[in-house]
Amino acid sequence: MKKAIAFIAACAILLLSINTNVFAASDSGYTYNEKLYSDACGLINALDVGVSVSDSSIDEDITRIELLRNAYKILNRGIQPGSINNETLSLTDVNEDDKGYLEFAAYCGIINYKDRYFYPDKSADFEFAQRTMLCLVSYYNDNTINRSLKNDLTKGLRKTASKSLKAGDAYVMIYNLLMSTQPYGVFIETPLLKGLYNLEKAKVKVIGNSLGSYNGKATAEGRVRVEFSNGYIDDFSYSGDTKDILGRYANIYYNAQEESVSFITPYNNDDIIVEFTEKQFVSFDSDTRIIYWKELKSSNRWDSSYIEKDKYITKTTDIIYNGVFISNQNRVYDILKKNTENIDKIQLISTDRSKNIDLIKIDAYTTAYVDNVNSSGYVIRDKASGRLITLDPNENIENVTVEDTDGNPIAFESIASKSVISIFDVPAEEQGYKLVVSKNAMDGMVSSVKEDGNRLIIVADGIEYQFANGLSDYADKMQIGFSYILYSDHNGLIAGYEHGSLVQERVGGIISTDFNAVDLSFSFRIFTIFGEIKEFTTSNNFKVNGAKTEVNDDFTVTVRNDEDVNTTMTIGEFRRYIQKSLVQYKLDGEGRIRELIMPRKNAKAGNIGYTVGMNNPDATISNPTVGRMRYKKNSQLFIPHENASIHNFTAVKPDAKVIYIPSAEFTDRENYFTLGKLADLRNDYYGAVMAYTFEGGKAFTADIIAIVQGGTSAPSGNVFYVVKKITDSINKEGEIGKLIRCVNVTTGADVEFTTETTVFPEYTSAGSKGDPLPISVGDIIQIGTNAYGDASAFKLTYDCDAGVAKNEKENAWYAEKRLVYANVCSVSGSYFTYETENLPGQVQIGTCKSVISVEQNGKHCEIKVDTPSSLVGKNEDPVHYSRIIYLTIYGEPIACIAYR
């Protein structure tokens, strides 16, 4: 068999050499088909030959060996290549496991192995891909078929494929080859896919699955029912999910003999005319059969105005309700007309691309605001209506699935009180239910309750919330002017409420902030007062301190500051502003942040603010040392620390929460947020304390005590850098700073830092920043970074211009860190002797693996990594001897820097 392959391949090489035009790269005839790319990936995965591809890899490069290996597997039904004749193929840059593929490639002339290199990790190009495809089917060279087969290979390809081949392009070419009827140089009756895998492709309409079908009769589990274009209906085994393509036209790849389907894909990606939810649905006129919905006027997230649209529904329109064909269409029309259920999603579909609606898919549900649940029979007590809902009186547990809003399965008995359950009825032959459990909660003072069409709307804190259907009587019991906690379902519809407020629960410290330049939204990671880390995005009408926050065309942010004045900040300044202390946040009905409230003095009741005695809280968060306070446990009072320059005071409630937070510029903020307990604070405990209240600006006692940890991240005591070059740059926050190129004195590696500002502030032992340091080329420095990784504070160990260094632990040879400025006396191999100015004549011995050599030349320095032999001792040259800075940790040499 191997000789036969070699013979066919040899013929291919000979014939291919006659007319190489078959490999010419031309994009003139390409008609890009985006859907073909995902279909090609889906089919290749379904063939199950050890090749796994995904839509996410479509735009990635594909290496030569990856393309050759995968194409070989696909076009040889997963069969591995035979044994290797090492005399024939002796490539030296490939793995042993891949040499079988390369032997075949060499036989076919895909590669020339005379130079013994294949370059397997090099990206495949268009010509290599074409040559590989053709040789894999032993293509005989005929001019007419050349052009035709070439057209087959390039069907649906992007025009860029010939110039920059990507993985998706290669898989489309393989797909096209499988669909070709002339792969071997002669026309055949059926595509190569049929010959290799006994699979045929057909356009069908998916008319049934295990839940139901057109005629109401379901297929067996794991089977799908389809209708061919000639009207023939058949059932096939299929292990995939058909919910999204039920009722739609699709391409299937099936084995008629085995009555199985390997892969199904929608025939059109764009046959969904429109999709909308309960909040967009307006009405349905049963007389005219017109459905109305509303859409946003523009894509601008700040524009909340709508326009109304409509579509005519024919009497013959098919309806799929909660994933099942439904024969009693009046039930669905009642949902649309009378609002008996809540609409999760409606899709209006034109399966034949005529734009006429011939299929409606509606997912609808009822809600339950949980009082308690009983897993025996799946019983739910609804607090809103007081009714008992028994889902499964026969206790057939397989018919009820329960999941959270992220789709994760949860146990029914674990559903907590005050949760909201969305109950999806699945009207299959065997009745079933799907439950989606949400724990969304908002708060606000109700100012009005109104009706909008058939829908009940409440307004709380200026935000409109829509009630779930069927709860009008329940909502009418709300009182205007009172604060409520509102509980919503997975779509943001209110299903329950209770008196009270969430103001003290919606508090936390912002770990990090990201900005989305596409939709101009922000996202926050927040460490909450309950010790959880949660992620939120902002709503369309995002506010800070009660005023709408605007993102301007230049990506600056207009925001109301602590003085109630609108001011413009850069994105970086805005990050620092909102991350400087705890914040209060309010959510909308979809769980997005609609407002951030920054703490301030004289805050109104209900908003986070500082207690009366907090005279200068901003200084405390910026420089924790100056605002330290002592705790007097018996009187539950914090008083100023004796060395504090900021004199803050506060009393504390017995049940006050304690949270530890990082200062404004701390590195890796997440690790410095923790919860504490007031009871654990001993008498005379001292720390930098921030005292917060929700009772308004005249409150003496704190609801929350935040203890500020540190400041700018302290430079590591063991890591030193020699400055190589300093230039202007843009830092990680997009602001003007400096780029410092350095050499790590321990490893000799080049490293770079961007700075927070254009100066180099000194790091102080208090964890804050002092005056700028005169850092320049040749200096030895240590670096502390801020939360974004920018260098923000520095220690100047050696000032190259001044020529002096401060010795540390000069007489303590076994110390945590010893650093001396010394003169080299003599050198022997990797050892050298040295003496310091304070200990003249006392010869000490040192060693190191490498020496960082700094050649001074005015304002410029040349820095390179040398060996100890490059040092010059005073005994050899009394004038030009080496002056070094020598660093040890517990006596172990860490670095030696020589200046010349």
LINRALIN-V816212 format. One record per helix or strand of 3 or more residues. SS is the DSSP state (h for helix, s for strand). FROM is the first residue (numbers start at 1). TO is the last residue. If there is no record, write none. Layout:
<<SS/FROM/TO> <SS/FROM/TO>>
This chain:
<<h/2/18> <h/20/23> <h/34/47> <h/55/57> <h/64/75> <h/96/108> <h/113/115> <h/126/136> <h/143/153> <h/159/162> <h/167/179> <h/192/197> <s/200/209> <s/223/228> <s/233/237> <h/243/245> <s/249/255> <s/260/266> <s/272/276> <s/281/285> <s/290/296> <s/306/312> <s/318/321> <h/329/338> <s/342/349> <s/359/374> <s/379/382> <s/388/390> <h/397/399> <s/400/404> <h/412/414> <s/420/426> <s/432/438> <s/440/452> <s/455/460> <s/463/467> <h/472/475> <s/483/488> <s/494/499> <s/507/516> <s/521/528> <s/533/544> <s/557/560> <s/566/569> <h/571/578> <s/582/587> <s/593/598> <h/617/622> <h/624/627> <s/628/632> <s/637/640> <s/650/662> <h/669/672> <s/674/676> <h/678/680> <s/686/693> <s/701/709> <s/721/730> <s/736/744> <s/750/755> <s/761/763> <s/769/772> <s/780/785> <s/791/799> <s/818/828> <s/831/836> <h/837/839> <s/844/847> <s/851/857> <s/860/866> <h/868/870> <s/883/889> <s/892/899>>
